[in-house]
Amino acid sequence: MHGAEDAESCLADKGELLERYEALGEDDDFLAAKPLFEAEIRRQEESEAGLHGPGAVLLLRQYGYLLTCHERITIRQAIEQYQRSIDLGPGDDQVQYMWIGAKAALDEADDAVTRYQERVAASPEDARELRFLAHAYLAAKDFDAAEGVIDTGLALAPDDVALIEDRGEVKAREGDAEGALDWATRMAPTTKFRPGLFQRLPARTGGAAG
């Protein structure tokens, strides 16, 4: 009986830490909760009864949620650091894309769209700002809007590699492999393509792209 009571008490302790971590995002709570969950999972796995039943279901669900909370809190911390980098070095394009990607990971791509819509409104003929807006629309999975922005950007800068790549990305995500390849091959042979673009496209002669 004592073993079962201890397990219930331990689960309650872990649950309290999880709730507090979700609410406050304090690293100490995560660092305290994680080993408790791992130890209890290991204890049950190694026990004669094994890891099963409603208690095990709750235990694993709570542990999974703890890890999910940690991921989201960590991404939000990353966004804060990206923003600090943007504030200090507004000319760095890469950190703008990283900020957009992190916002999208939290299902907040609309925030990125709003930010770059405002920037494009202030500088409508700046291809750089149009690149960021197109990327934000891609992150938000608004492919029609992304294509419109890309068209505007390419009218201003027909050889803009990032906009050409994004046009290929739109075609790829719409399932137009031939169109994606057409746009991708307009880029210089030495250009580094976005990771995963060609992997999503079949070769013109059939089969997977190499």
C-alpha positions as CSV (number, residue, x, y, z in Angstrom):
1,M,0.0,0.0,0.0
2,H,2.8,2.4,0.9
3,G,4.3,2.0,-2.6
4,A,1.0,2.9,-4.3
5,E,0.5,5.9,-1.9
6,D,4.1,7.1,-2.6
7,A,3.5,6.9,-6.3
8,E,0.3,8.9,-6.0
9,S,2.1,11.5,-3.9
10,C,5.0,11.7,-6.3
11,L,2.5,12.1,-9.3
12,A,0.8,14.9,-7.4
13,D,4.2,16.6,-6.8
14,K,5.1,16.3,-10.4
15,G,1.7,17.6,-11.4
16,E,2.1,20.7,-9.3
17,L,5.5,21.4,-10.7
18,L,4.1,21.0,-14.2
19,E,1.2,23.4,-13.6
20,R,3.6,25.9,-12.1
21,Y,6.1,25.6,-15.0
22,E,3.2,26.0,-17.5
23,A,2.1,29.2,-15.7
24,L,5.4,30.8,-14.8
25,G,7.9,29.3,-17.2
26,E,10.6,29.1,-14.5
27,D,13.5,26.8,-15.4
28,D,13.9,25.6,-11.8
29,D,10.4,24.0,-12.0
30,F,11.3,22.2,-15.3
31,L,14.6,21.0,-13.9
32,A,12.9,19.7,-10.8
33,A,10.0,18.0,-12.6
34,K,11.8,16.3,-15.4
35,P,13.9,13.9,-13.3
36,L,10.9,13.1,-11.2
37,F,8.9,12.1,-14.2
38,E,11.8,10.1,-15.7
39,A,12.4,8.3,-12.4
40,E,8.8,7.4,-12.0
41,I,8.5,6.1,-15.5
42,R,11.6,4.0,-15.1
43,R,10.4,2.7,-11.7
44,Q,7.1,1.6,-13.2
45,E,8.7,0.1,-16.3
46,E,11.0,-2.0,-14.1
47,S,8.3,-3.0,-11.6
48,E,6.6,-6.4,-11.7
49,A,3.3,-4.8,-12.7
50,G,4.9,-2.8,-15.5
51,L,3.9,0.5,-17.0
52,H,0.2,0.3,-17.7
53,G,-3.2,1.4,-16.5
54,P,-4.8,4.8,-16.0
55,G,-2.0,6.1,-13.7
56,A,0.6,5.3,-16.4
57,V,-1.5,7.0,-19.0
58,L,-1.7,10.2,-16.9
59,L,2.0,10.0,-16.1
60,L,3.1,9.7,-19.7
61,R,0.7,12.4,-20.8
62,Q,1.9,14.8,-18.2
63,Y,5.5,14.1,-19.0
64,G,4.8,14.7,-22.7
65,Y,3.1,18.0,-21.9
66,L,6.0,19.1,-19.7
67,L,8.3,18.6,-22.7
68,T,5.9,20.4,-25.0
69,C,5.7,23.4,-22.5
70,H,9.5,23.4,-22.4
71,E,9.8,23.5,-26.2
72,R,7.3,26.4,-26.5
73,I,8.9,28.4,-23.6
74,T,12.4,27.8,-25.1
75,I,11.2,29.0,-28.6
76,R,9.7,32.1,-27.0
77,Q,13.0,32.8,-25.3
78,A,14.7,32.4,-28.7
79,I,12.2,34.9,-30.2
80,E,13.3,37.4,-27.5
81,Q,16.9,36.9,-28.4
82,Y,16.2,37.2,-32.2
83,Q,14.4,40.4,-31.5
84,R,17.3,41.8,-29.5
85,S,19.6,40.8,-32.4
86,I,17.3,42.6,-34.9
87,D,17.2,45.7,-32.7
88,L,21.1,45.7,-32.6
89,G,21.7,44.8,-36.2
90,P,18.6,45.6,-38.4
91,G,20.7,44.9,-41.5
92,D,21.0,41.2,-40.8
93,D,18.6,39.4,-43.0
94,Q,19.1,35.9,-41.6
95,V,17.9,36.8,-38.1
96,Q,14.7,38.2,-39.7
97,Y,14.0,34.8,-41.3
98,M,14.8,33.0,-38.0
99,W,12.4,35.3,-36.1
100,I,9.6,34.5,-38.7
101,G,10.3,30.8,-38.4
102,A,10.2,30.8,-34.6
103,K,6.9,32.7,-34.6
104,A,5.5,30.2,-37.0
105,A,6.6,27.4,-34.7
106,L,4.3,28.9,-32.0
107,D,1.4,29.3,-34.6
108,E,2.0,33.0,-34.5
109,A,3.0,33.5,-38.1
110,D,0.2,36.1,-38.4
111,D,2.3,38.4,-36.1
112,A,5.1,38.2,-38.7
113,V,2.7,38.9,-41.5
114,T,1.5,42.0,-39.7
115,R,5.0,43.2,-39.0
116,Y,6.2,43.0,-42.6
117,Q,3.0,44.3,-44.0
118,E,3.6,47.5,-42.1
119,R,7.2,47.6,-43.2
120,V,6.2,47.1,-46.9
121,A,3.6,49.8,-46.5
122,A,6.3,52.2,-45.4
123,S,8.7,51.1,-48.2
124,P,6.6,49.6,-51.0
125,E,9.5,49.5,-53.5
126,D,12.0,47.9,-51.2
127,A,12.6,44.3,-52.5
128,R,14.2,43.3,-49.1
129,E,11.0,44.1,-47.2
130,L,9.0,42.2,-49.9
131,R,11.2,39.2,-49.3
132,F,10.5,39.2,-45.6
133,L,6.7,39.6,-46.2
134,A,6.7,36.8,-48.8
135,H,8.5,34.6,-46.3
136,A,6.0,35.5,-43.6
137,Y,3.1,34.5,-45.8
138,L,4.8,31.2,-46.6
139,A,5.2,30.6,-42.9
140,A,1.5,31.3,-42.4
141,K,0.7,29.0,-45.4
142,D,-1.0,31.8,-47.3
143,F,0.4,30.8,-50.6
144,D,-1.8,33.1,-52.7
145,A,-0.7,36.1,-50.8
146,A,2.9,35.0,-50.9
147,E,2.7,34.6,-54.7
148,G,1.3,38.1,-55.0
149,V,4.1,39.6,-53.0
150,I,6.7,37.7,-54.9
151,D,5.3,38.9,-58.2
152,T,5.6,42.5,-56.9
153,G,9.1,41.9,-55.7
154,L,10.3,40.3,-58.9
155,A,8.8,43.1,-60.9
156,L,11.2,45.4,-59.0
157,A,14.1,42.9,-58.8
158,P,13.8,40.2,-61.5
159,D,17.1,38.5,-60.5
160,D,16.4,38.5,-56.7
161,V,17.5,35.0,-55.7
162,A,15.4,34.8,-52.5
163,L,12.2,35.8,-54.3
164,I,12.9,33.3,-57.1
165,E,13.5,30.6,-54.5
166,D,10.3,31.6,-52.7
167,R,8.4,31.3,-56.0
168,G,9.7,27.8,-56.3
169,E,8.7,27.1,-52.7
170,V,5.1,28.3,-53.4
171,K,4.9,26.0,-56.5
172,A,6.3,23.1,-54.5
173,R,3.8,23.5,-51.6
174,E,1.0,23.7,-54.1
175,G,2.1,20.4,-55.6
176,D,3.3,21.9,-58.8
177,A,6.6,20.1,-59.1
178,E,7.2,21.1,-62.7
179,G,6.7,24.8,-61.9
180,A,8.9,24.6,-58.8
181,L,11.7,23.1,-60.9
182,D,11.3,25.7,-63.5
183,W,11.8,28.5,-61.0
184,A,14.5,26.7,-59.1
185,T,16.6,26.3,-62.2
186,R,16.5,30.0,-62.9
187,M,18.8,30.4,-59.9
188,A,22.6,30.4,-60.3
189,P,24.1,26.9,-60.1
190,T,26.2,28.0,-57.1
191,T,23.1,29.2,-55.2
192,K,22.4,27.3,-52.0
193,F,18.8,26.1,-52.2
194,R,16.5,26.1,-49.3
195,P,16.9,22.8,-47.4
196,G,14.2,20.3,-48.4
197,L,13.0,22.1,-51.6
198,F,14.4,19.6,-54.1
199,Q,13.6,16.6,-51.8
200,R,10.0,17.5,-52.2
201,L,10.2,17.5,-56.0
202,P,10.3,14.5,-58.4
203,A,12.8,14.6,-61.2
204,R,11.5,15.6,-64.6
205,T,12.1,12.1,-65.9
206,G,10.2,10.6,-63.0
207,G,11.4,9.4,-59.5
208,A,12.9,11.3,-56.7
209,A,15.2,14.3,-57.2
210,G,18.8,13.6,-56.3
